[in-house]
């Protein structure tokens, strides 16, 4: 994704990378309203279009979205798109003077955004389960699939010690954020209504 001003330059660069590293060239998409109020919508629409196009070629992809360069709102929109589409966000820092970029030194991943995406796709019951803060790994495995476990650990929202899992501070904030959403609140009230005894107007099992 780039501005229409740099589209030709990046298409040439992508072609060179394809020949040099044996990659499928893919495509370069651009917008012409980069510094207009409509830029965020334009950027988001293009990223979604790229995702849809790539899914038709390969359905099982691990997505990485780079927010290096560009403008501040390009980075913000890219991060938002990554959360919506379950992508991993990364940033390439400037290498030391006179040196070339190295992946294991200059590429910084921001896994917490992927963690938010994972939590967004959880059932309300599982969000409440994780909100307890800790539990047995065996119980977790019976409740949720492995890819959820991997996402929470990789995004540093959850850690494991011995046979137990623990939610990190970042995880607590992420879960709290989700519980405040309108959807979560509606689910909470719906669950509470299931325990209401309509005749006595009391909660079943409560003192």
C-alpha positions in Angstrom: 0.0 0.0 0.0 1.3 3.4 -1.0 0.5 6.8 -2.4 -0.2 7.0 -6.1 3.0 9.2 -6.3 5.2 6.2 -5.4 3.2 3.4 -7.0 5.5 3.0 -10.0 8.7 3.0 -7.9 7.3 0.3 -5.6 6.1 -1.9 -8.4 9.7 -1.8 -9.8 11.1 -2.6 -6.3 8.6 -5.5 -5.8 9.6 -7.0 -9.2 13.3 -6.8 -8.2 12.6 -8.5 -4.9 10.6 -11.2 -6.6 13.5 -12.0 -9.0 16.1 -11.8 -6.2 14.4 -13.8 -3.5 12.1 -16.1 -5.5 8.9 -14.5 -4.2 5.5 -14.2 -6.0 5.5 -10.6 -6.9 2.0 -9.8 -5.8 0.7 -6.3 -6.5 1.1 -2.7 -5.3 -2.1 -0.8 -4.4 -2.3 2.9 -4.0 -4.7 5.7 -3.1 -4.8 9.3 -4.3 -6.3 10.9 -1.2 -3.5 10.1 1.2 -3.7 13.5 2.9 -7.4 13.9 2.8 -10.0 13.1 5.5 -11.1 10.1 3.4 -7.7 8.5 3.5 -8.4 6.1 6.4 -11.4 4.6 4.6 -9.5 4.4 1.4 -6.5 2.6 3.0 -8.8 0.2 5.0 -10.7 -0.7 1.8 -7.6 -1.4 -0.1 -6.1 -3.6 2.7 -9.3 -5.6 2.8 -9.3 -5.9 -1.0 -5.7 -7.3 -0.8 -6.7 -9.8 1.8 -9.7 -11.0 -0.2 -7.6 -11.3 -3.4 -4.9 -13.3 -1.6 -7.4 -15.7 0.1 -8.5 -16.7 -3.4 -4.9 -17.8 -4.2 -4.0 -19.3 -0.8 -6.6 -19.8 1.9 -4.3 -20.6 4.8 -1.9 -17.6 5.2 0.0 -16.2 8.1 -0.4 -12.5 7.6 2.2 -9.8 8.4 1.4 -6.2 8.1 4.3 -3.7 8.1 3.7 -0.2 9.4 7.2 1.1 8.6 7.4 4.4 6.7 4.4 6.2 5.3 2.3 8.6 7.5 1.1 8.4 11.0 -2.5 7.7 9.9 -1.2 5.0 7.5 0.4 3.3 10.5 -2.7 3.7 12.6 -5.0 2.4 9.8 -2.7 -0.5 9.1 -2.8 -1.5 12.8 -6.5 -1.2 12.8 -6.8 -3.4 9.7 -4.4 -5.9 11.2 -6.6 -6.2 14.3 -9.8 -6.7 12.2 -8.2 -9.3 9.9 -6.0 -11.1 12.4 -2.6 -10.0 11.0 0.7 -9.7 12.8 2.0 -6.1 12.9 5.8 -5.4 12.5 8.0 -2.4 12.3 11.5 -2.1 10.9 13.8 0.2 12.9 16.6 2.2 11.3 19.8 0.1 11.4 23.0 1.4 13.0 24.9 3.9 10.9 26.4 2.4 7.8 24.8 -1.0 8.3 22.0 -2.8 6.5 18.8 -3.9 8.1 18.8 -7.4 9.7 15.6 -9.3 10.5 16.8 -10.6 13.9 18.0 -7.2 15.0 15.9 -4.5 13.3 12.5 -6.0 12.8 10.2 -5.5 15.8 6.9 -7.4 16.0 4.0 -6.0 18.0 2.1 -9.2 19.0 -0.3 -7.6 21.4 -2.4 -6.4 18.5 -2.8 -10.0 17.3 -3.9 -10.9 20.9 -6.7 -8.3 20.8 -7.9 -9.8 17.5 -7.8 -13.3 19.1 -9.8 -12.1 22.1 -12.4 -10.4 19.8 -13.2 -13.8 18.4 -13.7 -15.5 21.7 -17.1 -16.5 23.1 -18.4 -14.4 26.0 -18.1 -17.5 28.3 -14.5 -17.9 27.4 -13.7 -14.2 28.0 -15.2 -14.5 31.5 -13.2 -17.7 32.0 -10.0 -16.0 31.2 -10.9 -13.0 33.4 -10.4 -15.3 36.4 -6.8 -14.6 35.8 -5.4 -18.2 36.0 -6.3 -21.8 35.7 -5.1 -25.3 34.9 -3.8 -25.9 31.4 -5.7 -29.2 31.2 -9.0 -27.3 31.7 -8.0 -24.7 29.1 -7.2 -27.4 26.6 -10.7 -28.9 27.0 -12.4 -25.6 26.6 -10.5 -23.9 23.7 -8.6 -24.9 20.6 -4.8 -24.8 20.4 -4.7 -21.9 18.0 -6.4 -19.7 20.6 -3.8 -20.8 23.2 -1.0 -20.1 20.7 -2.3 -16.6 19.9 -2.7 -15.6 23.6 0.8 -16.9 24.5 2.5 -15.5 21.3 0.8 -12.1 21.9 2.1 -12.1 25.5 -1.5 -11.8 26.9 -1.0 -15.1 28.7 2.0 -17.0 30.2 2.4 -20.6 31.4 4.2 -22.0 34.4 4.2 -25.7 35.2 0.7 -26.9 34.6 -1.0 -23.5 35.0 -1.8 -20.5 32.8 -1.8 -16.9 33.9 -3.2 -13.7 32.3 -0.6 -10.9 32.1 -1.2 -7.2 32.8 -1.6 -6.6 29.1 -4.1 -9.5 28.9 -6.1 -8.1 31.8 -6.4 -4.7 30.1 -7.4 -6.4 26.8 -10.1 -8.5 28.5 -11.4 -5.5 30.4 -11.6 -3.6 27.1 -13.6 -6.4 25.5 -16.0 -6.7 28.5 -16.8 -3.0 28.2 -18.0 -3.4 24.6 -21.7 -3.2 23.8 -21.7 -6.8 22.5 -20.2 -8.1 25.7 -22.6 -6.1 27.8 -25.6 -7.5 25.9 -24.3 -11.0 26.3 -23.7 -10.4 30.0 -27.3 -9.2 30.6 -28.7 -12.1 28.5 -26.8 -14.6 30.6 -28.0 -13.0 33.8 -31.6 -13.2 32.6 -31.2 -16.9 32.1 -30.9 -17.2 35.9 -33.8 -15.0 36.8 -36.7 -16.7 38.4 -39.6 -14.8 36.8 -42.0 -15.7 39.6 -39.9 -14.7 42.6 -37.8 -12.1 40.7 -34.7 -13.5 42.3 -31.6 -15.0 41.0 -31.5 -18.8 41.2 -28.9 -20.0 43.7 -28.3 -16.5 45.2 -28.8 -15.9 48.9 
